[in-house]
Amino acid sequence: MLNELNELVKLSDVTLTKINVRDLYPSFSQLIERSLINIDKPRGPSSHEVTAWVAKMVGAKKVGHGGTLEFKKAVTSPREWSSYDFF
């Protein structure tokens, strides 16, 4: 983790402060406008369909998706996981 001077510090050296989300985003719509929702999409519906459903559920005007990641098909064994970037 980097501090305000761009110096690398251990997490144990940092004092974590509790922040009330309601102080940052007083309304649900403001929170959703700046949110990322991770979904483990089931087989069947397309990513486009799920995106449309989420947009309707939360009342968002703009919703997008990062595509379909076929992780279970692409990786055949846990030894191969190290070659993938997770973010």
C-alpha positions as MATLAB code, in Angstrom:
seq = 'MLNELNELVKLSDVTLTKINVRDLYPSFSQLIERSLINIDKPRGPSSHEVTAWVAKMVGAKKVGHGGTLEFKKAVTSPREWSSYDFF';
ca = [
       0.000    0.000    0.000;
       1.233    3.518   -0.750;
       0.895    6.383    1.692;
       0.320   10.062    0.849;
       4.048   10.489    0.047;
       3.963    7.561   -2.393;
       6.037    5.457    0.001;
       5.388    1.745    0.307;
       4.062    0.845    3.762;
       2.931   -2.399    5.388;
      -0.774   -2.728    6.032;
      -0.029   -3.204    9.728;
       1.458    0.319    9.753;
      -1.794    1.860    8.542;
      -4.682    2.862   10.784;
      -7.928    1.997    9.075;
     -10.803    4.404    9.573;
     -14.422    3.329    9.392;
     -16.333    5.362    6.844;
     -20.096    5.486    6.722;
     -21.146    4.993    3.102;
     -24.194    7.176    3.726;
     -21.876   10.132    4.370;
     -20.300    9.679    0.931;
     -23.475    8.792   -0.971;
     -26.654   10.001    0.759;
     -28.958    8.311   -1.749;
     -29.045    4.835   -3.275;
     -28.927    6.277   -6.797;
     -25.685    8.151   -6.051;
     -24.134    4.948   -4.684;
     -25.178    2.889   -7.717;
     -23.848    5.546  -10.124;
     -20.332    4.883   -8.810;
     -20.567    1.150   -8.197;
     -19.251   -2.027   -9.708;
     -21.377   -5.146   -9.378;
     -19.763   -8.559   -9.785;
     -22.117  -11.257  -11.025;
     -21.435  -14.967  -11.426;
     -23.678  -15.363  -14.460;
     -25.430  -18.733  -14.775;
     -25.560  -20.632  -18.043;
     -28.387  -19.641  -20.308;
     -28.874  -15.877  -20.429;
     -26.374  -13.830  -22.402;
     -24.187  -11.188  -20.759;
     -26.221   -8.581  -22.637;
     -29.477   -9.910  -21.125;
     -28.069   -9.920  -17.589;
     -26.791   -6.368  -18.090;
     -30.273   -5.262  -19.173;
     -31.858   -6.943  -16.133;
     -29.436   -5.234  -13.755;
     -30.080   -1.854  -15.392;
     -33.823   -2.343  -14.946;
     -33.478   -3.520  -11.315;
     -31.376   -0.562  -10.178;
     -32.941    2.010  -12.490;
     -29.636    2.901  -14.131;
     -29.425    4.786  -17.414;
     -25.973    3.476  -18.310;
     -24.823   -0.069  -17.595;
     -22.054   -2.058  -19.219;
     -20.307   -5.379  -18.907;
     -16.738   -6.513  -19.308;
     -17.626   -9.498  -21.439;
     -17.825  -13.161  -20.691;
     -14.857  -14.756  -18.996;
     -14.820  -18.495  -19.583;
     -12.378  -19.104  -16.725;
     -13.466  -22.680  -16.012;
     -13.018  -23.645  -19.660;
      -9.786  -21.712  -20.188;
      -7.960  -23.090  -17.160;
      -7.705  -26.849  -16.945;
      -5.766  -27.137  -13.680;
      -4.943  -24.917  -10.676;
      -1.272  -24.944  -11.726;
      -2.242  -22.786  -14.708;
      -3.876  -20.118  -12.525;
      -0.592  -18.346  -11.899;
      -0.411  -17.363  -15.561;
      -3.676  -15.404  -15.304;
      -4.034  -11.875  -13.992;
      -6.892  -11.329  -11.556;
      -8.210   -7.810  -11.095;
];
